[in-house]
Amino acid sequence: MTTTTAPAGAPAAAPAAGFTASTKAIWLTLIVVLIADALDLIDATITNVAAPSIVRDIGGGESLVKWLGASYALALGSLLVLGGRIGDRFGQRRTFLIGMTGFVVASALAGLAPAPAVMVAARLLQGAFGALLIPQGMAIMTRTFPREALTKAFGAFGPMLGIFGVGGPILAGFLIDANLFGLGWRPVFLINVIIGGLGLLLAVKTLPHVAPDPTTRIDWTAAALLTGTMFTLLYGLIEGSSAGWTAVPVGCLAAALALFAAFARRQRTSTSPLIKPSLLRNRSFVSGLVLGLLVFAAFNGLMYVISLFFQYGLHYTPTHTSLSLLPLTIGIIIGSGTCMALITKLGRILVLAGLLVTALGAGLFLAAVNQYGLQTNGWILTTITLIVGIGAGTCFGSIFDTALGDIDHDEAGAASGSLSAVQQLAAGIGSAVVTTVYFHTVGGGQAHAMITSLITVLGLCLLCLTAVPLLPKRAAGLEHH
């Protein structure tokens, strides 16, 4: 989830024209925004459980497993910053409604997909419309809610997003095993039509009108260069790791470097850069971007292969798999909650602690699978996944706050949006790369594939440790979300 703040100097607490900030209207708006974020979080995680069932039905093999999650995260992460600017330019309410409508249509397309290519296209569309949808909610709230109501609304987000994070995999598992109307995995996506449709109707009735800013300029060239960079990078990594480093994946990585160089040059010369150049000159912030990319890539890759190991290796049903992932998400909530109490005092020390606990959990998982193989006890795995979740939650709750520690107040909105975009891209890269490692080594057995994947995740955790000293010692002292 990303944020878009009001323009500098704008009264964040002043209600927009035509909007009466009554208690009822405020909470109805909050519900609409939460529905949008729920759709995003659920669809970002459901394929962790649903992937094997989808592949068994429509084919696509290992490639589809990798692209199910990667395609959604790729489109969402590449376009999030642009989505925020489009909302500023054309109006947040209008952009929100277009994003929600497109997301519902794309979800229906995914639920009815007859072939792998259609499924990947639908997931790309979900991510693209999600990039229009997600930034607008916070922008509308920031510009229309009274300050006291805004504080309460932000306070509700943490627990609710934790519930949504838990709900995605659990919902997927139950829906697949329920086999509603003989549709198998398809209700996993089709349920979005119901939830999103209700959210859309409520949004039409309750979302306040926020005047667009026609002076906002969008650098479409920079947006195209950034999107091209991310697509070629991810495609090259997936194809190179799974099919060998032939001319195509090597060429994609070379193209990614060239496109990124062109994007960086455009950023320096553009009158309306997508990312403020001053942010990229801030060493602490750039370190936070890199660290966030590695951490979220490692965790999302680990979560994906744990689900694959449960289903392919231990032969768990989708419901059993989703419930077995519950300790992971509970751990994230515990770790994130701890950070809320300690982040202002400990700063980057919390980042270090989170990385070490995550590495400990991955190491224990490695030792258990190495010792017991496919006979690993369920209670052992429950304890280990809880530890991994606590470490990951501590990282999630501290990396971005710490990375923003040296950022000026008027740059906070753009910085938060950039970090959120990196988080989404990391989800796509991590799930693609780590699952590629898993499938590339599965010839030696499911246990061997899991061990190799865990070693990869441990390597990423150790790499992250080298970047921690570059972060600011203290977290940001400003309010951002």
Secondary structure as UniProt FT lines:
FT   TURN            8..9
FT   TURN            12..13
FT   TURN            17..18
FT   HELIX           23..58
FT   HELIX           61..90
FT   HELIX           92..111
FT   HELIX           116..144
FT   HELIX           147..178
FT   HELIX           180..182
FT   TURN            184..186
FT   HELIX           187..206
FT   TURN            214..215
FT   HELIX           220..243
FT   HELIX           247..269
FT   HELIX           277..280
FT   HELIX           283..308
FT   HELIX           309..313
FT   HELIX           318..324
FT   HELIX           326..346
FT   HELIX           348..372
FT   HELIX           373..375
FT   HELIX           378..396
FT   TURN            397..398
FT   HELIX           399..403
FT   TURN            404..406
FT   HELIX           409..411
FT   HELIX           412..440
FT   HELIX           442..444
FT   HELIX           446..465
FT   TURN            466..467
FT   HELIX           468..470
//
